[in-house]
């Protein structure tokens, strides 16, 4: 069960309340929308940094982490960069796209920029590739948190039209992220515990709907989105 520190709830959203999901965000960022680019970096910085930190743990390359992270986003956002190939990207999973960029930048640092007194020799480069599965798992967990953040933002946007839905989000946060029992939530809000249980059940269903909708954008197929969404929901909120 994650704590508040495990799931970062982003404050960034479009000022007009428009969709801020990954592909619409990429489209705006590709058109040099400054705010969209800032949100893109804010949302996916932890994903990129987590992978590189794990891949380079204990190595001289770790000292270059900040430069490497900047290079990843420079590759995405520069004129003629990968985000401008949005039509091509839509045919792939967003997770796969971002992972490919991060790994390519890591290899460039390992094979090129690290030549010199702290260079990696060929044997170590081969070892990094062979042991990349752990870093990949870290990437996937960080990516999953980013997806959950996006789903929570979608749920919040929908809740703006429904006062009860907004209350359900509060209940969900207190129950599943703060770890409060339903009776304590009921006491805090001066309401019947039975009401809290009903609202938690409904709020969880609403979150699952938002999570699956978000995953459809990331993964490209509804079947994959639903399977992944159920697995993530089970891990985050309990079976």
N, C-alpha and C positions, 0 to 999 in steps of 0.2 A: 504494500500500500504506500503510495507516494506521500511525502510531506509537502508543505508549501514550498520548500526549497527545491523539490524535484520537478515541479511543474510551474513554469514561468508564465504568468498570465499577462500577455502583452497589452499595454495601453495604446499602442499605435493602431490607428484605424483611419480610413479615409474620412476627411472632414465632412463630406456630404452623405456619409453612411452607405456609400456604394460598396459593391462586392470587393473584398480584399483577399480572395482566395488565390492560390498559387499562380494559376495561369493568367487571370486578369491582372494580378500584380506584376507578373513577368511582362505582359503586354505593355503596361504603363511604363515599367522600368526600361524596356527596350526603346520606348519613345522618349527617353531621357527625362521622364517625370522625376523630379528631384525627391519628392516625398515618397514615391513608390520605391525608389532606389534605397532610401534610408530604411524603409520598412523591410525591404528584402534583406538587407544586411543585418538588421536587428533580429529578424526572425531566424535566419539560417547561420548566423555567426557561431552559436553554440554547437551546431552540427559539424561545421567545418573544423572548428578548433578541437573538438573532442576526438575526432579521427586522427588529426595530426599529432596531438599530444600523446595518444596511445601508440601510434606507429613509431614515434621517435623517443619514447620514454627512455631516459638514461643515456641518450646519444647526444653528441655535439649538435646535431641538427635541431634539437629542441630549442636551442638558443635562437634559431632563426624562425621560430613559430609565428611571431607577429608578422614578419615579412611574407611568410608563406600564405597566411590567411589573407593578407592584403592582395597577394597575387591571385588567389582564387577569385575574389570579388572583382578585381581588375579585369580578369579574363572574362567574367560574366558581363560586366557593365561597360567595357570599353567600346568605342565606335568599331563596328564590325565584329564585335564579340559574340559569344554563343547565344546570348539572350535575343539577339536580333534574328536568329534562325528559329523563330517561334513556331512557324508552320511545321518545320522538321521536328522540333522538340515535342509537339503535341502528339506525335505518333509513338513517343517513348514514355516510360514512366518518369516522373519528375525525380523520384528518388534515384533512379539509375543515371539520369542526366547529371545531377549534382555530385553523385559519388564519382562518376567518371572524371569530372573536372578536378575534384579534390585530389584524386589519386594521381592524375597526370601532373598536377602542380607539385605534388610530393616527389614524384620521380624526377622531375626537372631539378628540384633542389638537391636531391641526392646525387644525381649524375652530373650536374653542371655547376651549380652555385656553391657546392660544398667542396670543390677541388681546392687544394691548398693544405695548410697544416691540420685542419680538422676534417679533411676529406674522408668519405667513406670508401673503403676498398671494395673490389668487386664481390668478394665473398660476403661482406656485410650487406651489400645491395641485394644479393640473391637471398640472403637470410630474411631481409625485410619483406621481400615479396612472398616468401614461403610462409612467414608468420603473420601475414596480413589479415588472417581470418579474425583474430581478436579485435584489431582496429576496426574491421568491417562491422563486427557486432556492436561495438561502441557507437559507430556511425549510425547504425540502424536504431539504436535506442534513442540517440539524440534526435534523429529524424522523426521518430515516433512522438517524442515530446513536442516537437515543432508542429506536427500534425494535430496533436491534441490541443495545443494552444490555438491553432487556427479554427478547430471545431468549437472550442469554447467561445471564441470571438464571434463565430457565426451564431451560436446559441444566444449570446448576449444581444446581438443585433436584432434577432427575431424577438427577443423578450422585450425590447423597447416598446412594442405594440401591445404588450400584455403584462399588466402588473403582477398577476399571479405567476406568470412564467418567470419573471424576474425574481420573485420570492423563491421559486423552486431552485434557481441557480444558487442562491444564497444557502439554501438547505443542503444542496449537493456539496458545495464547498465545505461547509461545516461538518458534514457527515463523513465524506470520503477523503478530503484533503486535510482537514483539521482533526479528524478522528473523534468527533463528539458523538455520543450516543443519541438516539432519537429523543429520548426523554429530556436530555439536557438542551437540545435544540428547541423542544417544545417549551421548556421553562424560559429560555432566553427570549422567545417570541410570544410568550403568554398565549399559547394555543394548545389544543388537544394533541397528545402524542399520536393518536390515530390519524389526525390530519397530516402530521409530519410524515408518517409512513406512506400515506397515499401520495403526497406530493413528491416524496423521494422516488417512488416507483415511476411516477409520470415524468419527473425531471430526468431520471436515468434514461427513459425511453426517448425523450427529446434529445438528450445528448448523443445517444447512439445514432439517431437519425442524422444529426449534424456531423458526427464523426464519419459515417458512411458516405454522406454527400461530399465531405472534404476528401476522403480517400479515393472517391471516384475520379476527382480531378488529378490527384497525384498518381494513381495507378492505372487509370485509363479504362478499366473494365469494372462493371458493377459487381460481378461475381467475386473478383479478387478483392474489391473494396469491402464487400460484406464479410467475406471470410476473415480478412485482416481486421476489420472493425470489431467483429465479435471477439477475436483473440485479444485485441488491445483493451476492449471494454472489460473483458474478464480479468485481465491482469491489473487494470487500474482500479476497478470498482468491486472486484470480487465476483466470484461465479454466482 
